[in-house]
Amino acid sequence: MSAKFNKRLASIPGYTPGVPKGQTAEDVSGSDLAQLASNESPHPPLPQVVQAIGSAATSMNRYPDPDATRLRGRLAELHGVGPERIAVSNGSCEILLAAAEAMLEPGAGVVYAWPAFSMYPNLAAMSGADEVRVPLAEGEVHDLEAILAAITPETRLVMICNPNNPTGTYVPSAEVAAFVRQVPEDVTVILDEAYIEFQQGDDPSDSIRLLEEHDNLVVLRTFSKSHSLAGLRVGYSISSPEFRAAVDAVRQPFSVNALAQAAATEALAHGEEIDGQIASSIAERERVEAGFTAIGLDTAETAANFSWVSLGDRGAEIEAAVVADLAAAGVVVRPGRLLGGPGRLRISYGTREENDRMLAALGESLARNS
Ligand SMILES: Cc1ncc(COP(=O)(O)O)c(C=O)c1O
């Protein structure tokens, strides 16, 4: 007799890591492999953050603070909201999965745009809820009207990824506000802002202010991208206290470890340096986007730390060969077919040298495969 598993297990999508199979990120970091597949920061954590991790390491015999009191307090100050509205998490993914656990079940519905963040399909798969994937509109942007139209009395959860992963496209905050006003109050909207710091059109606090008017809104943020802490896994949500209590109820009490809490708290004390790193990623975005144009490639209009690159009419045919050529040149990118966009590549910005290497290898590969 073999073990019996939950029937839903078979429909949960697996995760394909960005670094080559069989290697951990640790094995490749320090090597000259350009890791441009996971939208990470190319900047190592600040020295003060590394020092805070070292100090926290001396008390590893103790469990971490289950309430992450200091970190939640700092986030509450930063965003001008009460700490009872903040849930910190083991990466922002944990809040997404916890929201599914707390809100979804067979017969309930979840709506999101597609392609969007690759974790969203897990929510319906793990909970047995019904999902509606609403295709992106012209220009690969969220079609908010179509998303509204897809909401039914069964819908409990809507995810809006802004800027969107994998396309990088951004919906202005005024349009998001108009959308949220039209969503029924019993439907929770998770506004996933993992890349919000990289857009330049709006004040990133616009969504936080929107929380004052809408109890059904959840703003999701992460330290993984702009704050260079992907390896430690820290994210957070700002929401109604009820949503926070619900996600806390379905998670283990110590999900954010002590090193992660110390590092994220310290990172918040260095906003200016972090802003400088974000500005340098934005400058690279402009340079890299110009580089794609120079080799004849179109991209979606990005407001994030990555580009969504179309490989042209024969894109789906040549995608695998181009990815292999880039890998041979020591450049790892994300194939679009894994993200709902065959014939495209999602390419994160690395250091200047890594980006130049990527552009050169991509140009050569296109010449070979066209
Ligand atoms: C849109 C979006 N949301 C959430 C996440 C999850 O980030 P983390 O769990 O590292 O906070 C990612 C990571 O790539 C993302 O792209």
The ligand as an ORCA input file, in Angstrom:
! r2SCAN-3c Opt
* xyz 0 1
  C       4.755     39.985     -8.224
  C       5.430     39.225     -7.158
  N       4.822     39.095     -5.988
  C       5.394     38.436     -4.978
  C       6.632     37.866     -5.134
  C       7.181     37.083     -4.002
  O       8.266     37.628     -3.449
  P       8.819     37.158     -2.043
  O       8.063     35.922     -1.632
  O      10.252     36.918     -2.281
  O       8.526     38.292     -1.134
  C       7.318     37.963     -6.338
  C       8.626     37.333     -6.521
  O       9.161     37.212     -7.561
  C       6.695     38.670     -7.381
  O       7.278     38.785     -8.567
*
